[in-house]
Amino acid sequence: MANRDKVQIGDRVKLPAFTVPAVEMVGDRVMKFIERQIPADEAIFIGKDEKGNFILIFSHCLFESAIDLNNKKRFEMTQLGQYLQGVFLRAMNGAGIPAESCGLISKEEMFGDNPLEYFKKGRNRIAFDFDEDCSRWYWLSTLYPEDASVEDASTANFCFASNSGLCHFTRASYANYYVRPRFVISAI
């Protein structure tokens, strides 16, 4: 990222391998995250936030996981959201990746009326795991329906990008979808 002023949408940067320690995320139902060896990967520059900071996304889907076992209806409060913003982000930082925040891409950023430029091409919404033998379904940070209140449903549903690059939704407790983290690096 030495030439920050020359970075363009779709540019890739090599990331080092890193290890994320095992952790249990508490709640009425505990969600366990095993120790993960994240292989070296590339991150794709997908846009800038309102402060001009760089938004990147991992090239590959990294691991399978549920979003939450306790029906939290704000991604930041879910067990996966807390894991990515906590122990996962610290592991990235420890490997020399200067991310300031880590989470998931939103439905609006990918499929909205004004999506990030990178996702306007449907093929850019499709992602693979490291085997690259088939495309994977991966979580988005957006609750479904997006205007749901805490009282609206007993089960939290979140959107996901399908293996064909379309948007769908399912229960947050479903553990067979992948995680493709989105992270932010300061432009300064």
C-alpha positions in Angstrom: 0.0 0.0 0.0 3.1 2.3 -0.4 1.6 4.0 -3.5 -1.8 4.8 -1.9 -2.6 7.6 -4.4 -2.3 5.2 -7.3 -4.6 2.5 -6.0 -7.5 1.6 -8.3 -10.7 -0.4 -7.8 -9.9 -4.1 -8.3 -6.2 -3.8 -7.4 -4.9 -6.6 -5.2 -2.4 -6.6 -2.3 -0.7 -9.7 -1.0 -1.5 -10.6 2.6 0.6 -12.8 4.9 -0.7 -16.1 6.4 -1.8 -15.7 10.1 -3.2 -17.7 12.9 -6.4 -16.8 14.7 -6.6 -18.4 18.2 -9.6 -20.5 19.4 -12.2 -18.5 21.3 -15.7 -19.0 22.7 -18.2 -16.2 22.1 -20.6 -16.1 25.0 -24.3 -15.6 25.0 -27.4 -17.7 25.9 -25.8 -20.2 23.5 -22.0 -20.3 23.2 -20.5 -20.2 19.8 -17.0 -21.8 19.5 -14.4 -20.7 17.0 -11.6 -23.2 16.5 -8.0 -22.1 16.0 -7.7 -21.1 12.3 -4.6 -21.1 10.1 -5.5 -18.5 7.5 -3.3 -19.1 4.4 -1.6 -16.2 2.6 -4.2 -14.6 0.4 -4.8 -11.4 -1.6 -7.1 -8.6 -0.6 -9.0 -6.7 -3.3 -9.4 -2.9 -3.1 -13.2 -2.4 -3.5 -13.7 1.2 -2.6 -13.3 4.0 -0.1 -15.5 4.9 2.9 -16.8 8.4 3.7 -13.5 9.3 5.4 -11.4 8.2 2.3 -10.1 5.1 4.0 -9.6 2.0 1.9 -12.1 -0.8 1.9 -10.7 -4.2 1.0 -12.2 -7.7 0.9 -10.4 -11.1 1.1 -10.1 -12.7 -2.3 -11.3 -16.1 -0.9 -13.9 -17.2 1.5 -11.9 -18.2 4.6 -14.0 -20.5 6.7 -17.6 -21.8 7.4 -19.5 -20.3 10.3 -22.9 -19.3 11.6 -23.4 -15.6 12.2 -25.0 -15.9 15.6 -26.7 -18.5 17.8 -28.6 -16.0 20.0 -30.7 -14.2 17.4 -29.0 -10.8 17.6 -30.4 -8.5 15.0 -27.4 -6.1 14.6 -24.3 -7.6 12.9 -22.0 -5.8 15.2 -23.6 -7.5 18.2 -23.6 -11.0 16.7 -21.0 -13.6 17.8 -19.4 -13.6 14.3 -19.3 -9.8 14.3 -17.6 -9.6 17.7 -15.2 -12.4 16.6 -14.1 -10.5 13.4 -13.8 -7.2 15.2 -12.0 -8.7 18.1 -9.7 -11.8 18.0 -9.7 -12.0 14.2 -8.7 -8.3 13.8 -6.0 -8.6 16.4 -4.6 -11.7 14.6 -4.5 -9.7 11.3 -2.8 -6.8 13.0 -0.3 -9.2 14.6 0.6 -10.4 11.1 1.3 -6.9 10.0 -2.0 -6.2 8.3 -2.8 -2.6 9.4 -6.6 -3.1 9.4 -8.6 -0.7 11.6 -11.8 -2.6 11.5 -13.0 -6.0 10.2 -16.5 -7.3 9.4 -18.5 -8.4 6.4 -19.6 -6.6 3.3 -23.2 -5.3 3.4 -26.0 -6.0 1.0 -26.1 -2.3 0.1 -22.4 -2.2 -0.7 -22.8 -5.2 -3.0 -26.4 -5.1 -4.4 -27.9 -1.8 -3.4 -29.1 1.0 -5.6 -25.6 2.5 -5.5 -23.2 -0.5 -4.9 -19.5 -0.2 -4.7 -18.0 0.1 -8.2 -16.2 -3.3 -7.8 -19.5 -5.2 -7.3 -21.3 -3.7 -10.3 -19.8 -6.6 -12.2 -21.7 -9.8 -11.2 -18.6 -12.0 -11.4 -17.0 -9.9 -8.7 -19.7 -11.1 -6.3 -18.7 -14.7 -6.7 -16.0 -16.1 -4.4 -14.3 -19.4 -3.9 -12.6 -21.1 -0.9 -8.9 -21.9 -1.1 -9.5 -25.2 -3.0 -11.1 -23.2 -5.8 -13.1 -26.3 -6.8 -16.5 -24.5 -6.7 -17.9 -21.1 -5.7 -19.2 -20.6 -2.2 -22.2 -19.0 -0.5 -21.0 -16.3 2.0 -22.5 -14.1 4.6 -23.3 -10.4 4.3 -23.7 -8.1 7.3 -27.3 -7.1 6.5 -30.3 -8.3 8.5 -33.3 -9.5 6.5 -35.7 -7.8 6.2 -33.4 -4.8 6.5 -36.0 -2.7 8.3 -36.7 -5.4 10.9 -37.0 -4.4 14.5 -36.2 -6.5 17.5 -39.9 -7.4 17.9 -40.3 -8.4 14.2 -39.1 -12.0 14.4 -38.0 -14.5 16.8 -35.3 -15.7 14.5 -32.6 -13.5 13.0 -32.1 -13.9 9.3 -29.1 -12.4 7.4 -28.4 -11.9 3.7 -25.8 -13.8 1.8 -24.2 -13.8 -1.6 -25.0 -17.1 -3.4 -22.4 -19.1 -5.3 -23.9 -17.5 -8.5 -23.5 -14.0 -7.2 -27.2 -13.4 -6.2 -28.5 -12.2 -2.9 -30.6 -14.4 -0.6 -31.2 -14.8 3.1 -31.3 -17.5 5.8 -31.2 -18.1 9.5 -28.1 -16.5 11.3 -27.6 -19.9 13.1 -27.0 -21.7 9.8 -23.3 -22.8 9.9 -22.7 -23.9 6.3 -22.1 -20.5 4.8 -18.7 -19.0 4.4 -17.0 -15.9 5.8 -15.3 -13.5 3.4 -14.1 -10.6 5.7 -14.2 -7.0 4.6 -11.7 -4.7 6.3 -10.7 -1.0 6.4 -7.2 0.5 6.2 -6.6 4.1 6.9 -5.8 6.2 3.9 -3.2 8.2 5.8 
